[in-house]
Amino acid sequence: MTVTFVGLGPGDPGLLTLRGAEALGRADTVVVNRSSCPAEVLRHCAPEAEIVDADERDAVKLVLAAARDGEVVRLVSGDSGLGGKAAREAAACADEKIPFEVVPGVSAVTAVPQFAGFPLRDERTREVRVIDVSDGGVEWESVAGGDATLVILGAEGHVSEVAKRLISAGRKDSTPAACTSLGSTTEQETVVTTLNRLYAETKGMESPALIVVGDVVNWRKKLSWFETKALFGWRVLVPRTKEQAADLSEQLRSYGAVPEEVPTISVEPPRTPQQMDRAIKGLVTGRYEWVVFTSVNAVKAVREKFAEYGLDARAFAGLKVAAVGDQTAASLVEFGVQPDLMPPVNQSGEGLVEIWPPYDEDLDPINRVLLPRADIATDRLISGLTELGWECDDVTAYRTVRAAPPPQPIREAIKGGGFDAVLFTSSSTVKNLIGIAGKPHNVTVIAVIGPQTAKTAEEYGLRVDVMAEKPSITDLAVALAEYGAKRRAAQIEAGESLRKPSQMRRGARKKRFT
């Protein structure tokens, strides 16, 4: 029976500490204000843990009640050591003789300025003062003097008063000042100005916000690293399942994007599994010289069949294995199979045919090739191998069917321009996304994996903006990032305000505070 108070950090779920994640993993109950907690944080909870929402409820009573039944984690915004609410809840635990611990979180006081691109101290400025103005009662003369860096919390609705009080208390009106809203998140926005212009230039920024006053703000010109990422704040639609899109989404996040996975196809077993059963038997008994894998799903289907028969990667001994691309090859390596052949550049069926050796009856004891594929696979690979003298067994390893439509808000965002970009990884994703959710808005950047996907997108009336240099998912993300970086540079050179593609549509709005 212990309550652990865990600081969430300023907003970025990646700033949760290792100790905080460990505490979540062993908790029986987690008490959290869901409105201020990133969903990704709760993924650290044990599957059987009870999540209790404290929004608009008495958190003290919830914590005390849960503590009687087991281990409790109370998630607290920011740093659990700086918030008065956490202190009051911990005091209530002490009154009830309930043991508690505190796991500090990354404080917005230090994290947000670093995400905005300036330190709080440097060689000239050695003192930092933190001021919470949310409830008033600040003795401005005592905090405004000297050249200390001022970090001002709770300024929403008080920006004009803060600036006036600091100036009247002795700070020069030309003192550098910055306001950062939604710090450490991909919605972060920073305005750098001077104290006398602070209210006018930050009016309309989103809440919550943190203000920094002092010469250290000038470091932003050199140290801004977060908001200058190539795809910073871009909402990118990834038409794949979470399992398939994990690496791609992580790559997009590294460029500052906000990926959202929306599956467009569902992978189902073949209607007649006997065909695959015969193929696996033939693979084991030496019927084939080669096995060709054209997708990660094909690898998965064969692995599952192997599991049914108690087989593992050793069954590939004596066989030659080909893969059409990096992702498929990586899936094979994970299975314990090293591909013998893979196109170095044109990673497709056509690219594989280009490097495939012709059948030689003196060198090749068997002329059969096994192709476990989707039911909708094209015949180009088979025709190419046949021309080279090989006999192909084209086996349906899995079926692809159109996925269910995504939730209404997602469909509206797709059609209404709520996404900044969409990544199409195949022609089928183009057809299926439009089929289940509608056509992307014309402000949305369309990025495709290769020429065939581009052709399909254009046939459906889409303007293709980005195409991967090589037909791989990794290169597709790189190409989109390069596009975003060039777009940003062009806006800066033209003296335009930096706007994401979704902000170019008519009627785009932001939540505001004054």
C-alpha positions, 0 to 999 in steps of 0.5 A: 500500500504505497502512493507514488507521485510521478511527474509527467514533465512539460508535455512531451511523453518522451520526457517521462523518467525511467523511474516514472515508467517503472512505477507505472508498470507495477501500479495496480491503480493510476490516478491521472487527469486525462485532459493533461496527460499524453496518451503515450504515457499510459502505455507504460501501465500494466495491462491489468492496471485500473486507470482512474480519471481525476478530471473534475473529481476530488483527486485526494479522495481518489488517491486515498481510496485506491491506496487501500487496495494496492500500489497507486501512481498519481500522475502529476503535470510537470514536476511533482515537486513543484506543484502545490496540488501534489504537495497537498495530496501527499500531505493527505497521505501522511495524515492517513499514515499511507506511505508515499514516494515522489518521482520528480518529473522534468520541470517546464521551468527548465525544459521549455526554454531549452525546447525554445532554444535558449538557456536560462543562464550563461556567462553574463547571467548567473541568476534565475528567478521563477515567478507564478503570477496565476494568483497575483500578489507578486512583489514586482519590485523584489523580483524585477531588479538586476539582470536575472533571468525571469521565468514567469508561469501562469501568465495566461490572461495576465501578459499585459499586466506582467509587462507593465509591472516589470517595466514600472518596477525597473526593467528596461522596456527593451529587455528581450522577452519570449513567450512559448506556448504548449512547450515541448509538444509538436504544437509549440510556438515561440514568439521573441520580442521585447518587454514593451511589445510582449502583450501585442505580439503574443496576443492570440497564442495558445495556452498554456504558455511560459514567459522568459525575460532576460538577455538569454532569450537572444541565444534563440537565433543560434540554438533553436533546434526543435521548432526548426525541424523539417516537419515540425508540427506536421500532422502526417497520415500513415495508411498502415497499422500501428504494427506495420508503421512503428519504425516509420512513425518513429522516423517521422517523429524524429523530423518533428512530425505527428504521425497518425496511423490509419490502416487501409487494408486488413490482412486475412488468411487465404480462403483455401489454406491447402495451397499453402500447406502443399507449398510448405511441404514442397519447401521442406521436401526439396521441390524448390530452388528459390523462395521469393518474398515480396512483402513483410506480410508474406514472411509473416504468413510463412512463419505462421505456417511454419509454427503450425508444423513445428518448423523454424528457419532451419527449414530454409537450409539448401534453399536460396531466398530473395527479398524485394526490399529492405523492410522485407529483408529485415523481416526475414533476418528477424526470422533467422533467414539471410536473403541471398538476393535483393535489388540494390536500387529498384526495390520492386518485382521488376528490380528483382527480375533485373538482377535475377540469374537465368536458369542454367540446367547445368548449374541449377538442379531444380528450376522451380521458384516459390512465390508466397504472395497476396491474392492481388499481386501482379503477374510482372514478377512471374512473367519476368522469371518465366522468361528467364527459364524458371517455373513459378508456383504462385501461391496465395499466402494471404488476402488483403481486404479493405479495412473498416472506415476510420472514425468520423473526425479522421475522415473529416480531417482527411477531406477537410485539410486537417492533415499536412501530408499523407504517405502512400506506400502502394497503389492499394493504399491510394485506392483503399484510403479514398474508398474508406475515407475520401479524397485528401484535401488539395492542400495536403502534401501527397508523398508516394513510394514510387512511380506506380503509386504515383500513377495511381494517385494521379489517376484518382485526381491527386497531385503528387508532391513527393516521391521517394528516391528509392521505393522504400518506406525509409526513403519515403520519409526522408523525401518528405522531410527534404520537401518540408525543409525546402518549403520552410527555407522558401518561406523564410527567404520570401519573408513569409510567416511559417505556415504548415500546409494545413494552415493554408486552407481557408478557415484554418483557425487556432485556439487563442488566449488573451 
